[in-house]
């Protein structure tokens, strides 16, 4: 096992939070469809995170 192996959960968590933030901005701008798409993508990432735990 390499000493400096990257944690895949960290990358997924960052992506998850970015998707949620983008969804929030879409909602504020009135783009409900984009909000729904981004939220669905975030939920897929969350499911992957749950598989790793």
Helices and strands as residue ranges (DSSP letters): H 8-28, H 32-52
